[in-house]
Amino acid sequence: MAQNQIGLEPNKASKLATKLNELLANYQIFYSNSRGLHWNIKGDKFFELHLKFEELYQDSFEKIDEIAERILTLGETPLHNFSDYQKLARVKEAVNVSAAEASVQVVLDGYQVLLELEREILTLSDDADDEGTNALMSDYIREQEKSVWMYSSFLGR
């Protein structure tokens, strides 16, 4: 069977790239939300959450680049138009959120979508024998599960 430049079946690599583009779209909205939360947080938890949201958007920015580069590695083209991101993303845009609990809930809702997609990609990458994508998703899932625990604890859950 034919293989692409990194030794994967082209149809499986293409399916992975399509799903990674969906993840990329969701990360772009998650990133935008994180920036907005960082800028707009108010109240007695301002200092704590302002820093956490900065960490969050910086981490998201790095992951966006990694995802796009992985799509290129698979031989496909990453989406790069915000209109495409808005069509594909399931992460909801946060509008006028400035309270601590509501802000943290926006983050948790975003993680729920990201983790679901990352697990789908993990399954696809396993089927395609794509260790590079598999390792990336495993790392993201591990990090984000811990973050979900921490942000949930902030909300007393």
C-alpha positions in Angstrom: 0.0 0.0 0.0 1.2 3.5 -0.8 2.6 5.7 2.0 3.0 9.4 2.4 6.3 11.2 3.2 6.3 10.0 6.8 5.3 6.4 6.1 1.5 6.6 6.8 -1.3 5.6 4.6 -2.5 8.7 2.8 -6.2 8.2 3.4 -5.6 7.7 7.2 -3.3 10.7 7.3 -5.9 12.8 5.5 -8.6 11.8 8.0 -6.2 12.7 10.9 -5.5 16.1 9.3 -9.2 16.8 8.9 -9.8 16.0 12.6 -6.7 18.0 13.6 -8.1 21.0 11.7 -11.2 20.7 13.7 -9.1 20.7 16.9 -7.2 23.7 15.5 -10.5 25.6 15.0 -11.6 24.8 18.6 -8.2 25.9 20.0 -8.4 29.2 18.2 -11.7 30.0 19.9 -10.4 28.6 23.2 -7.3 30.9 22.8 -9.5 33.9 22.0 -11.7 33.2 25.0 -8.6 32.9 27.3 -7.3 36.3 26.1 -10.6 37.9 26.7 -10.9 36.3 30.2 -7.4 37.5 31.0 -8.3 41.1 29.9 -11.7 41.3 31.5 -11.6 39.4 34.8 -12.9 41.5 37.7 -13.4 41.0 41.4 -11.5 39.6 44.4 -10.0 36.8 42.4 -8.6 39.2 39.8 -4.8 38.7 40.5 -5.0 34.9 40.8 -7.1 34.4 37.6 -5.5 37.1 35.6 -2.2 35.2 35.8 -3.9 31.8 35.3 -5.6 33.0 32.1 -2.4 34.4 30.8 -0.7 31.0 31.3 -3.7 29.5 29.6 -3.6 31.6 26.4 0.2 31.3 26.2 -0.1 27.5 26.4 -3.0 27.5 23.8 -0.9 29.6 21.5 1.9 27.0 21.5 -0.5 24.2 21.0 -2.1 26.0 18.0 1.3 26.1 16.3 2.0 22.5 17.2 -1.3 21.3 15.7 -0.9 23.3 12.5 2.7 21.9 12.1 1.4 18.4 12.7 -1.2 18.9 9.9 1.6 20.0 7.6 3.7 17.0 8.6 0.8 14.8 7.6 0.9 16.4 4.2 -2.2 18.6 4.5 -2.9 22.3 4.9 -3.9 23.8 8.2 -6.9 26.1 8.2 -5.9 29.7 8.7 -9.1 31.8 8.3 -11.1 32.8 11.4 -14.3 32.2 9.4 -13.3 28.6 8.9 -12.6 28.3 12.6 -16.0 29.7 13.5 -17.8 27.2 11.2 -16.0 24.2 12.6 -15.6 25.0 16.3 -17.8 23.6 19.0 -16.1 25.8 21.7 -18.5 28.7 22.2 -17.2 32.2 22.1 -17.3 33.9 25.5 -18.9 37.3 25.4 -18.7 39.9 28.2 -17.6 37.3 30.9 -15.8 39.0 33.8 -16.9 37.2 37.0 -14.6 34.5 38.4 -16.9 31.5 38.5 -18.4 32.2 35.1 -14.8 32.7 33.6 -13.6 29.4 35.0 -16.8 27.7 33.7 -15.9 29.0 30.2 -12.5 27.3 30.5 -14.0 24.0 31.7 -16.6 24.0 28.9 -13.8 24.6 26.4 -11.7 21.8 27.9 -14.6 19.4 27.6 -14.7 20.0 23.8 -11.0 19.8 23.4 -10.6 16.6 25.4 -13.4 14.9 23.4 -11.7 15.8 20.1 -8.2 14.8 21.4 -9.5 11.4 22.4 -11.1 11.0 19.0 -7.8 11.9 17.4 -5.9 9.6 19.7 -8.1 6.7 18.4 -7.5 7.7 14.8 -3.8 8.1 15.3 -3.5 4.7 16.9 -5.4 3.1 14.0 -3.0 4.9 11.5 0.1 3.9 13.5 0.9 7.6 13.8 3.0 7.8 16.9 3.7 11.5 16.4 0.1 12.6 16.6 -0.6 9.9 19.2 2.1 11.3 21.5 1.0 14.9 21.0 -2.6 14.0 21.9 -1.5 11.9 24.9 0.5 14.9 26.3 -2.4 17.3 25.8 -4.9 15.0 27.4 -2.7 14.4 30.4 -2.1 18.1 30.9 -5.7 19.1 30.4 -7.1 16.4 32.7 -5.0 17.9 35.5 -6.2 21.4 34.6 -9.8 20.3 34.7 -9.3 19.0 38.2 -7.7 22.2 39.3 -10.2 24.6 37.7 -13.1 22.3 39.1 -11.5 22.5 42.5 -11.5 26.3 42.2 -15.3 26.1 41.8 -15.6 23.8 44.8 -16.4 20.7 42.8 
